[in-house]
């Protein structure tokens, strides 16, 4: 009874573990599709760490499943007895015990440990043995994927693919698998290649417009704001400068200003008296409401004053103090806005009489106090007449104040008869004034134009404005830019000049495949693109094999032991996989039908490619059934949170951020290095040290003219490697044949001594290839001499090397053997992202380039 219960427990435990494993594999598949359906900028940018973790998680998880399959299928008692003679004479019970508790766990761990880095090595090997055409196809596929993701492309003759772009439920899987499909299917790759030129026009225009709107327009508007402010400031300063400059030493203008100042002074003197006299006429009515209103604060203060004043204990000194206090109160009284009350009373003018009511006392004091205030405010004595006023110092001081407000300074004892002093003061005002005005402008202006009197057109064309426009607009600046140009017109001009070093042009060039050769300028870029295309299908296939193998093994385990559990497992498998996959396979929009139609039309030249393309459609249906059914599974959120969690910690003492390396990553990096001999042993490994400089020559139509890799030593060209960019033509085949005699006796002798016992050497000797070189060899040799003798080009190559730029692009100028030169850093995955989003590499044009090839 206990034995049967234990057997049931083991079976349930195995099924539960298998279910957990399947859930993890489902999570892997869903996360793979979700990640690789993102734009390339995010995969290689903000999600790059997530991509690395997911790739390692997939190898660890699927590697465990594959290791378990290998262990359970191939490690049995019969093989163990054969391989381990020490167990050959033991009974089956002992052998099975050793097998289950020692040998199989050990084999499982060893196999798992080997499979994890081996899968990585397998991907590296697949990338390394990919042909130049394959690398070119992978890069083209990435470009197409980005355009397809943006829904800005359409492939003629394949409308089914366009229909998927408008279906959000199917688009994500298609986007994720486009690079893989293009890499693995020759027909699909050819279709993309034939449509890429027309696709590029629409895609790049859309991307460039988006970039211009998002980045250039804010820069242009910032320039416009500063420009208008600066022009307004310049215009005002220039106007003041011209006025001051004209008046300096101009007697007529100085005299005219003297007359105008005197006239203005007389007007101010007259207005001063007029205001004074009109205020006197209304003095009796001034602030009377504050005296008549019983509830006013002033009435209450006056009542309190009278109470203290007439207090029986308040004698003469006390009353004098109270008069002084009330006088100070009313003289200093102000409204909330700071306006004075407008009354001034001396202490002896305070009327505390009981004969009249308070309001009458206040009205009388207000009348007298207002008159006092006006005399003090206007500075005019009570007994002064108008004629006296005009000849008084009061009028003279008003005139002097008027002059000073016009920056004309006369002495305080100036009189109206002193015309020369006024004239001299005006001359002093303008002497050096123009220069001072311009110095003030230069100190406060951002543009600091050295000369005044420029009109708007001349101001806009000044070097200072052009430099500011260049600095502000940055990569969006064109020499044809002018202030005030409409945004729409400038956008058209900018878009019209964005074909320089076009990424699309370079990868669709007739000679582009040569760039992906070892040492070519796009070799690293091609490998990154292939890696992106290989990982998703590789991971998915490994995952499906692991799940399928373990399910088969569980079925074989349950069949002789308990068919009831086997039925449960089969039903579970049907419900979990067969139904969603079957529904996907039989839907009207099934991928297998679409790819079958595609293969019949575009893969007719190769039965293998046709069959593979159709098979890829079935794989996509399987993945679609899984992804669409389980993409919202709760366990996926848990796996996502654990897998993408931030493992960095902060040191409590120093505050330093500490990055903790994943143990699996540490082991994987170590084991990967140790297993790299395997591809080399099989002849798959590709080892090419990078060139110091890669030179790409672009013809006038932006197609590639030639590629070459240059190695430098001691500031000289040591060697040149030129991939055969005509390798698929008859001329390219002829270029590789060895026709030219290579008369180096020492090399021939050394070669003979080293290889006299090698049959291949004698075969080559009989064919006449020994001691000769091809057209490509001769070109490479001649190019070394040419570059070393070309001082300007050699200096440029050494300069680029010192700056860390290992790519030089030479754009042929029209009707000339001269070139525009552009330098850029290594072209890798980051360059793919930038070039697709902006249609340009991060290049810098070299001014006054004198390189020649």
Helices and strands as residue ranges (DSSP letters): H 2-36, H 40-43, H 48-74, H 77-83, G 85-87, H 92-98, I 99-103, H 104-128, H 132-149, H 159-165, H 168-184, H 186-211, I 212-216, H 217-247, H 251-281, G 283-285, H 288-292, H 297-309, H 316-331, G 347-349, H 358-378, H 386-390, H 393-405, H 419-430, H 433-444, H 456-460, H 463-473, G 474-476, H 487-496, H 503-507, G 512-516, H 523-559, H 563-573, I 574-578, H 579-585, H 591-602, H 607-630, H 634-643, E 649-650, E 657-658, H 663-674, H 677-681, E 693-698, E 704-713, E 716-721, H 730-736, E 738-741, H 745-755, H 759-767, E 772-774, H 775-789, H 791-803, E 807-812, E 819-824, H 829-838, E 843-846
